[in-house]
Amino acid sequence: KVVTVTLTPDRPRETWGKKVEFLLAVIGFAVDLGNVWRFPYICYQNGGGAFLIPYCIMLVFGGLPLFYMELALGQFHRCGCLTIWKHICPALKGIGYAICLIDIYMGMYYNTIIGWAVYYLFASFNSQLPWMTCDNPWNTIDCTPVLQPRNNRSTSPAKEFFERSVLEQHRADGLDRMGPVKWSLALCVLAVFLLVYFSLWKGVRSTGKAVWVTALAPYIVLFILLVRGCMLPGATEGIQYYLTPQWHKLKESKVWTDAASQIFFSLGPGFGTLLALSSYNKFNNNCYRDAIITSSINCLTSFLAGFVIFSVLGYMAHVQRKTVQEVGLEGPGLVFIVYPEAIATMAGSVFWSIIFFLMLITLGLDSTFGGLEAMITALCDEYPRLLGRHREIFVAVLLIGIYICALPTTTYGGVYLVNLLNVYGPGISILFVVFVEAAGVCWFYGVDRFSHDIEKMIGHPPGIFWRVCWTYISPVFLLVIFIFSLLGNEEMLQGEYKYPAWTIMVGWILTSSSLLCIPLYIVYKFII
């Protein structure tokens, strides 16, 4: 009796429809909201034009080698951040699980920030922007229009719109009593999740189409806003303030650690995204050239965004008869308060507001595509029969789960939770995770073997510079940033609201939850 066994062959791995789609996806992931709201502030705070020296040094010796390493790893092994470790060092597979957990934390708050921009976009479709005047139901007696004299108690219409209309944070008592979900905001965040789903459900086929819009649209808008900003009175003073070198700042260690942190979080190695995106490349694709092109575009975009932001800050300083330093804010306050306030004083303010918030939405969307694609690729590669063959259903269930977890960030006190998740979700743990990843590749797998893998793909081995960086410089670069982040984590939460002790404890539990994946999996591997 003959028994015939039919084996179902594995489906061939998808590849990008066009090489440019991969480049756009990587650029879109790396160029995010931080390029607009963080880099310009970090630059002028740390010496203006002089800051570009430590920034470029950290790019060349720290960020770029890690960026190149992840692109090459993903392309050679053609799998996500979980399955790849069976080829490199099986005991370190916990790194992949840690990355997946970090990506979930990112999805819980990053999409909410994009949801704020969606709220602003809808609010902009009016004959007059709602943050132009002080006669709205949410305004207080301290509200003072932009062009009128102000005292110490005065607040701007834009600040009150953000805090009292969009967030309604005055109706919460911090994180102790966050209040109910604000459903208009929850619907905006739902719209973001729907856009993300229909961009990711078919894999690189759908993502490759989406990035043509989400990666290119921000550049069109940035150049339009740059031209408009440079035509405003006071723009020259703002740009001078941004670029004027303060050479004495280079003696401060904080400037160098800020440059290292900015490069690392801007390029985004360690989130599993570069591994996932490059795993869909053809085997002989020149990943070395891709790394140089995409990282350079990312850094130049940050520099360009500085001109866009500071031309408008100079204009606001001119209008309000203040210094640029008195006008400027870091982070969400810059793009949700200061910039909208400036837009409100311009001719054609509704048009400028619509394109500005469209830019923020597209900047955020392809970064969230990248973070979630990293986790989806990792899990589909690890469990191909259970998840890989039912990708559309799996992505839907995953995004519904993350959306439910994100609902607390849409409550009246949600902004405090967003800040907490930003610092303690990925902020600290990702640095240590990437340090262990770099150590696993460079020290356990070995730089020689890794260089031989690259030679098989692109026809020549990496030069001595890259080998030295991978072996010595990049791991030290990561360890130094990690130590300084540990020492300065509470500074990141500074502001008007003082976080209760229990919330800091919860934050450390979030941080340790992802870090523990690494030692727990090592123990599990040795037990079995």
Secondary structure, 3 states (H helix, E strand, C coil): CCCCCCCCCCCCCCCCCCHHHHHHHHHHHHCCHHHHHCHHHHHHHCCHHHHHHHHHHHHHHHHHHHHHHHHHHHHHHCCCCCCCHHHHCHHHHHHHHHHHHHHHHHHHHHHHHHHHHHHHHHHHCCCCCCCCCCCCCCCCCCECCCCCCCCCCCECHHHHHHHHHHCCHHHCECCCECCCECHHHHHHHHHHHHHHHHHHCCCHHHHHHHHHHHCCHHHHHHHHHHHHHHCCCCHHHHHHHHHCCCHHHHHCHHHHHHHHHHHHHHHCCCCCHHHHHHCCCCCCCCHHHHHHHHHHHHHHHHHHHHHHHHHHHHHHHHHHCCCHHHHCCCCHHHHHHHHHHHHHCCCCHHHHHHHHHHHHHHHHHHHHHHHHHHHHHHHHHHCCCCCHHHHHHHHHHHHHHHHHHHHHHHECCHHHHHHHHHHHHHHCHHHHHHHHHHHHHHHHHHHHHHHHHHHHHHCCCCCHHHHHHHHHHHHHHHHHHHHHHHHCHHHHHCCCCCCCHHHHHHHHHHHHHHHCHHHHHHHHHHHC
